[in-house]
Amino acid sequence: MLQKAIPLLPALNMRATIDFYETRLGFKGANMGSYAIIKHGCAEIHFYLVMDAAKFYPGSCLVYADNVEDLYTAFAGKDMLFPPGQIKDSAFGRKEFSIQDNNGNVIRFGKAFI
């Protein structure tokens, strides 16, 4: 019955968030004011606007990728790794790395288990 799960992350500025994902990561975005959707292939992330910066708490999500090594090389060349360093095997044996977006959200990229 379940079809899809989509991460919902906070943002302080929708236009800046969409610009970050479009220009730095190659996503396409749709701005609906206090809500935004970005997509790249089958990957999709939604954002909700937080008006009060004092109440803002960054989130995180995991995005599956077919060729994590190539994606890592592309993002490392743009100085986007968070924390800076090498791609690593997670405690579960999955090769992964992460970046931090303009809001402080951490986006992990890794190969799917199943």
C-alpha beads as a LAMMPS data file, in Angstrom:
LAMMPS data file: protein, C-alpha beads

114 atoms
113 bonds

1 atom types
1 bond types

-500.0 500.0 xlo xhi
-500.0 500.0 ylo yhi
-500.0 500.0 zlo zhi

Masses

1 110.0

Atoms # bond

1 1 1 0.000 0.000 0.000
2 1 1 2.784 2.457 0.781
3 1 1 4.186 4.101 -2.323
4 1 1 6.825 6.700 -1.493
5 1 1 8.412 8.611 1.368
6 1 1 9.653 12.158 0.869
7 1 1 11.840 14.052 3.337
8 1 1 10.506 17.376 4.594
9 1 1 13.232 19.781 5.708
10 1 1 13.152 23.309 7.147
11 1 1 14.266 26.385 5.224
12 1 1 14.798 30.004 6.226
13 1 1 14.445 31.415 2.691
14 1 1 12.714 29.483 -0.101
15 1 1 14.263 31.358 -3.014
16 1 1 17.790 30.921 -1.607
17 1 1 17.102 27.234 -0.918
18 1 1 15.849 26.556 -4.440
19 1 1 18.769 28.519 -5.909
20 1 1 21.230 26.439 -3.866
21 1 1 19.805 23.117 -5.041
22 1 1 19.422 24.228 -8.661
23 1 1 22.810 25.891 -9.129
24 1 1 24.975 23.708 -6.868
25 1 1 23.318 20.276 -7.221
26 1 1 21.400 20.360 -10.521
27 1 1 17.904 19.931 -9.044
28 1 1 14.793 21.663 -10.414
29 1 1 12.656 23.535 -7.908
30 1 1 9.128 24.819 -7.481
31 1 1 8.472 27.660 -5.034
32 1 1 5.014 27.883 -3.440
33 1 1 5.805 30.637 -0.966
34 1 1 6.063 28.884 2.370
35 1 1 6.627 25.472 0.758
36 1 1 9.014 24.240 -1.937
37 1 1 9.738 21.047 -3.835
38 1 1 13.029 20.168 -5.470
39 1 1 13.550 17.176 -7.766
40 1 1 16.412 15.467 -9.582
41 1 1 15.547 12.221 -11.351
42 1 1 13.591 10.142 -8.828
43 1 1 14.987 12.077 -5.840
44 1 1 12.616 14.605 -4.289
45 1 1 12.940 16.777 -1.188
46 1 1 10.277 19.122 0.201
47 1 1 10.923 22.214 2.322
48 1 1 8.764 24.217 4.693
49 1 1 9.475 27.816 5.646
50 1 1 10.514 28.655 9.200
51 1 1 9.755 32.329 9.813
52 1 1 11.482 32.654 13.188
53 1 1 15.231 31.915 12.958
54 1 1 15.313 31.385 16.735
55 1 1 12.989 28.396 16.252
56 1 1 14.969 26.931 13.349
57 1 1 16.504 23.474 13.748
58 1 1 18.247 21.927 10.708
59 1 1 17.277 18.435 9.597
60 1 1 18.844 15.675 7.545
61 1 1 17.918 13.055 4.992
62 1 1 19.417 10.225 2.979
63 1 1 19.311 10.178 -0.820
64 1 1 20.104 6.928 -2.632
65 1 1 22.452 7.183 -5.607
66 1 1 23.481 4.640 -8.242
67 1 1 27.137 5.626 -8.446
68 1 1 28.104 7.211 -5.147
69 1 1 31.776 7.469 -6.106
70 1 1 31.068 9.617 -9.192
71 1 1 28.650 11.817 -7.252
72 1 1 31.244 12.219 -4.513
73 1 1 33.863 13.313 -7.058
74 1 1 31.478 15.892 -8.543
75 1 1 30.546 17.382 -5.158
76 1 1 34.121 17.277 -3.816
77 1 1 35.162 19.358 -6.839
78 1 1 32.599 21.975 -5.796
79 1 1 33.919 22.037 -2.204
80 1 1 30.574 20.825 -0.850
81 1 1 31.484 17.913 1.437
82 1 1 30.362 18.016 5.057
83 1 1 32.426 17.363 6.950
84 1 1 35.298 17.754 4.508
85 1 1 37.046 14.481 3.836
86 1 1 36.875 11.193 2.054
87 1 1 33.926 9.078 1.088
88 1 1 33.519 6.371 3.720
89 1 1 31.857 3.086 4.454
90 1 1 29.118 3.553 7.045
91 1 1 28.791 1.346 10.101
92 1 1 26.349 -0.722 8.039
93 1 1 28.811 -1.217 5.170
94 1 1 27.219 1.309 2.802
95 1 1 29.509 3.718 0.965
96 1 1 28.285 7.253 1.639
97 1 1 29.147 10.924 2.054
98 1 1 27.253 14.059 3.021
99 1 1 26.921 17.740 2.194
100 1 1 25.376 20.659 4.073
101 1 1 22.887 22.926 2.331
102 1 1 22.462 26.686 2.726
103 1 1 20.111 26.129 5.707
104 1 1 22.425 23.802 7.605
105 1 1 20.461 20.674 6.641
106 1 1 22.706 17.642 6.111
107 1 1 22.032 15.616 2.966
108 1 1 23.610 12.150 2.970
109 1 1 24.171 10.309 -0.295
110 1 1 24.604 6.554 -0.293
111 1 1 24.065 3.355 -2.174
112 1 1 20.769 1.573 -1.476
113 1 1 20.820 -1.594 0.613
114 1 1 17.951 -3.246 -1.256

Bonds

1 1 1 2
2 1 2 3
3 1 3 4
4 1 4 5
5 1 5 6
6 1 6 7
7 1 7 8
8 1 8 9
9 1 9 10
10 1 10 11
11 1 11 12
12 1 12 13
13 1 13 14
14 1 14 15
15 1 15 16
16 1 16 17
17 1 17 18
18 1 18 19
19 1 19 20
20 1 20 21
21 1 21 22
22 1 22 23
23 1 23 24
24 1 24 25
25 1 25 26
26 1 26 27
27 1 27 28
28 1 28 29
29 1 29 30
30 1 30 31
31 1 31 32
32 1 32 33
33 1 33 34
34 1 34 35
35 1 35 36
36 1 36 37
37 1 37 38
38 1 38 39
39 1 39 40
40 1 40 41
41 1 41 42
42 1 42 43
43 1 43 44
44 1 44 45
45 1 45 46
46 1 46 47
47 1 47 48
48 1 48 49
49 1 49 50
50 1 50 51
51 1 51 52
52 1 52 53
53 1 53 54
54 1 54 55
55 1 55 56
56 1 56 57
57 1 57 58
58 1 58 59
59 1 59 60
60 1 60 61
61 1 61 62
62 1 62 63
63 1 63 64
64 1 64 65
65 1 65 66
66 1 66 67
67 1 67 68
68 1 68 69
69 1 69 70
70 1 70 71
71 1 71 72
72 1 72 73
73 1 73 74
74 1 74 75
75 1 75 76
76 1 76 77
77 1 77 78
78 1 78 79
79 1 79 80
80 1 80 81
81 1 81 82
82 1 82 83
83 1 83 84
84 1 84 85
85 1 85 86
86 1 86 87
87 1 87 88
88 1 88 89
89 1 89 90
90 1 90 91
91 1 91 92
92 1 92 93
93 1 93 94
94 1 94 95
95 1 95 96
96 1 96 97
97 1 97 98
98 1 98 99
99 1 99 100
100 1 100 101
101 1 101 102
102 1 102 103
103 1 103 104
104 1 104 105
105 1 105 106
106 1 106 107
107 1 107 108
108 1 108 109
109 1 109 110
110 1 110 111
111 1 111 112
112 1 112 113
113 1 113 114
